[in-house]
Amino acid sequence: MASAFVSTALLAGASIAQAEMHGDMHPQVWADDQPVAGGTVSAEKVTAGSNGWLVVHRTDDSMKPGPVVGHAPLKEGENMDVTALLTEDVSTGDQLMLMVHSEEGGMETGVFEYTLGASEDGPIKMDGNLVMSTITAQ
C-alpha cells in the first residue's frame, strides 16, 4: 500500500515538473503589502504561461480593477522580484491589484498597449478568474 502511494506521489511530482518545463504552469502572483514612497511596486514572484506583463491597477473594496498605474514585462515561466514603476502617485492605504496580462492583440511586441477595458495586452484569466494579488500601499 505504501509503495503505491509513493509511486503515485512520484508520478504527480514528475507531471508537475514536466508541465513547468513545457510552459504549462499556472499563472500566479505573489505579493505583500509594501511601501510605495520610492515610486515602485514589486511582486516577490510571478509565473506566466507566456511572455506578458505584470500590471498594477488601482482598486478598492469592490475588488474590481481600476485604472492602470504601472506595469513591468514578464517572461514565460517564473519571474522573481518583478518591479513596476508607478506612473502616478499612490498614497499610503491605497489598494493596488497586481495582475498578469498577456502580450497578445497589440500592434507591437514588447510595448505595453492596454487601456482599461481594451483587448490589447489584456488580462489573463484562469478558470474564468483574473490572475492577480491585491496589496495595500504602506
C-alpha positions in Angstrom: 0.0 0.0 0.0 2.8 2.5 0.9 4.6 1.6 -2.3 1.5 2.5 -4.4 1.3 5.9 -2.5 5.0 6.7 -3.1 4.7 5.8 -6.8 1.6 8.0 -7.2 3.3 10.9 -5.4 6.4 10.5 -7.6 4.3 10.4 -10.8 2.4 13.5 -9.7 5.7 15.3 -8.9 7.1 14.3 -12.3 3.9 15.6 -14.1 4.2 19.0 -12.3 7.9 19.3 -13.2 7.2 18.3 -16.8 4.3 20.8 -17.1 6.6 23.6 -15.7 9.3 22.7 -18.2 6.9 23.0 -21.1 5.3 26.3 -20.0 2.1 24.8 -18.7 2.5 26.3 -15.3 -0.5 28.2 -14.0 -0.1 32.0 -13.9 0.1 33.3 -10.4 1.2 36.5 -8.5 2.8 36.5 -5.0 3.0 40.0 -3.4 2.6 41.5 0.0 1.6 45.0 1.3 4.6 47.3 0.8 5.9 50.9 0.9 5.4 52.8 -2.4 7.3 56.0 -1.5 10.1 55.1 -3.9 7.6 55.1 -6.9 7.6 51.3 -7.4 5.6 48.2 -6.6 7.1 44.7 -6.5 5.9 41.2 -6.7 8.0 38.6 -5.0 7.2 36.0 -7.7 5.1 35.9 -10.8 4.5 32.8 -13.0 3.4 33.3 -16.6 2.4 30.8 -19.3 3.8 33.1 -21.9 5.6 36.5 -22.2 3.4 39.3 -21.0 3.0 42.0 -18.3 2.6 42.5 -14.6 0.1 45.3 -14.5 -0.7 47.5 -11.4 -4.3 48.6 -11.2 -5.9 50.8 -8.7 -8.7 49.0 -6.8 -11.0 49.4 -3.8 -13.2 47.4 -1.5 -15.2 46.3 -4.6 -12.1 44.4 -5.8 -12.7 45.5 -9.4 -9.6 46.5 -11.4 -9.4 50.3 -12.0 -7.0 52.5 -13.9 -3.5 51.2 -14.6 -0.8 53.0 -12.5 2.2 50.9 -13.5 3.5 47.8 -15.4 6.6 45.6 -15.9 7.4 43.0 -18.5 7.2 39.3 -17.7 8.9 36.4 -19.4 7.3 33.0 -19.9 7.9 30.9 -16.7 9.0 32.0 -13.3 9.8 35.7 -12.7 11.4 36.7 -9.4 11.3 40.2 -7.8 9.3 41.9 -10.5 9.3 45.7 -10.0 6.8 48.0 -11.8 7.4 51.8 -11.9 4.4 53.7 -10.8 3.2 56.2 -13.4 1.2 58.3 -10.9 1.2 59.0 -7.2 -0.1 56.2 -4.9 -0.8 57.1 -1.3 -0.5 55.1 1.9 -3.6 53.0 2.3 -4.4 52.8 -1.4 -5.3 49.3 -2.6 -3.5 48.0 -5.7 -4.2 45.0 -7.8 -1.1 43.3 -9.3 -2.4 41.4 -12.4 -0.9 39.2 -15.1 -1.7 40.5 -18.6 -0.8 38.9 -22.0 1.3 40.2 -24.8 -1.5 39.4 -27.3 -3.6 41.5 -29.6 -1.4 44.6 -29.7 0.3 46.3 -32.6 3.9 45.9 -31.2 5.6 43.2 -29.3 7.3 44.5 -26.2 5.2 47.7 -26.0 2.5 47.8 -23.3 -0.7 48.9 -25.1 -3.5 48.1 -22.7 -6.0 50.7 -21.6 -8.9 49.8 -19.2 -11.3 47.5 -20.9 -9.3 47.1 -24.1 -8.3 43.7 -25.6 -4.7 44.7 -26.5 -2.3 43.2 -23.9 -5.4 42.3 -21.8 -5.7 40.4 -18.6 -5.1 36.6 -18.3 -7.9 34.5 -16.8 -7.7 31.0 -15.3 -11.0 29.2 -14.9 -12.7 32.5 -15.5 -10.9 34.4 -12.8 -8.3 37.2 -13.1 -4.8 36.2 -12.2 -3.9 38.7 -9.5 -2.9 39.6 -6.0 -4.2 42.7 -4.1 -2.0 44.7 -1.8 -2.3 47.8 0.3 0.3 50.6 -0.1 2.2 51.5 3.1 
